[in-house]
Amino acid sequence: MTKIQSNEVYTTKEVQDYLKVSKSTIKRYLKKGIIKAKKVGGRYKILGKEILKLVSPEIEEKAKSKYLKIRTKVKDKIKDW
């Protein structure tokens, strides 16, 4: 497997292979906007930079910190009940 190029255009199948996820997971990512894509001729085309953003450690760290903040808020809210 070659290195993902940020300005290269990839198909959903290629992204599926790179990320090692199922077809339904790719569809869910597209539907929820986790991966941004353009539809060309009835098929999604995804820029490499979108894939790189998804697997970036910085993004993962941001998601983790957001999750911990939300979890703390929920715990505090429940504690008050």
C-alpha positions as CSV (number, residue, x, y, z in Angstrom):
1,M,0.0,0.0,0.0
2,T,1.4,3.4,-0.9
3,K,1.5,6.5,1.1
4,I,-1.6,8.7,1.1
5,Q,-1.1,11.9,-0.8
6,S,-3.0,14.9,0.5
7,N,-4.0,16.3,-2.9
8,E,-4.8,12.9,-4.5
9,V,-8.4,11.8,-5.1
10,Y,-9.5,8.5,-3.7
11,T,-12.6,6.3,-4.2
12,T,-14.6,4.9,-1.3
13,K,-13.2,1.5,-2.0
14,E,-9.6,2.8,-1.7
15,V,-10.4,4.6,1.5
16,Q,-12.0,1.5,2.8
17,D,-8.8,-0.5,2.1
18,Y,-6.5,2.1,3.6
19,L,-8.6,2.4,6.8
20,K,-9.4,-1.3,7.0
21,V,-13.1,-0.7,7.7
22,S,-16.2,-2.0,6.2
23,K,-18.3,-0.5,3.4
24,S,-21.0,0.4,5.9
25,T,-18.5,2.3,8.1
26,I,-17.4,4.4,5.1
27,K,-21.0,5.2,4.3
28,R,-21.6,6.2,8.0
29,Y,-18.5,8.4,8.0
30,L,-19.7,10.1,4.8
31,K,-23.3,10.5,6.1
32,K,-22.1,12.0,9.4
33,G,-19.6,14.3,7.8
34,I,-16.6,12.6,9.5
35,I,-15.1,12.3,6.0
36,K,-15.9,15.1,3.6
37,A,-16.4,14.0,-0.1
38,K,-17.8,15.2,-3.4
39,K,-20.1,13.1,-5.5
40,V,-19.0,12.9,-9.1
41,G,-21.0,10.8,-11.5
42,G,-22.9,9.1,-8.7
43,R,-19.7,8.1,-6.8
44,Y,-18.0,9.7,-3.9
45,K,-14.5,11.1,-4.4
46,I,-12.4,11.8,-1.3
47,L,-9.3,14.0,-1.1
48,G,-6.3,12.4,0.6
49,K,-6.2,15.2,3.2
50,E,-9.6,14.1,4.5
51,I,-8.2,10.6,5.1
52,L,-5.1,12.1,6.8
53,K,-7.2,14.3,9.0
54,L,-9.1,11.2,10.2
55,V,-6.1,9.2,11.2
56,S,-4.1,12.2,12.6
57,P,-3.0,11.7,16.2
58,E,-3.8,15.4,16.9
59,I,-7.4,14.8,15.9
60,E,-7.6,11.8,18.1
61,E,-6.2,13.7,21.0
62,K,-8.8,16.5,20.5
63,A,-11.6,14.0,20.4
64,K,-10.3,12.3,23.6
65,S,-10.2,15.6,25.4
66,K,-13.7,16.6,24.2
67,Y,-15.0,13.2,25.3
68,L,-13.5,13.6,28.8
69,K,-15.0,17.1,29.2
70,I,-18.5,15.8,28.2
71,R,-18.1,12.8,30.5
72,T,-17.2,15.0,33.4
73,K,-20.2,17.3,32.7
74,V,-22.6,14.3,32.6
75,K,-21.2,12.9,35.8
76,D,-21.6,16.3,37.6
77,K,-25.2,16.6,36.3
78,I,-26.1,13.1,37.4
79,K,-24.5,13.7,40.8
80,D,-26.9,16.6,41.4
81,W,-30.0,14.4,40.8
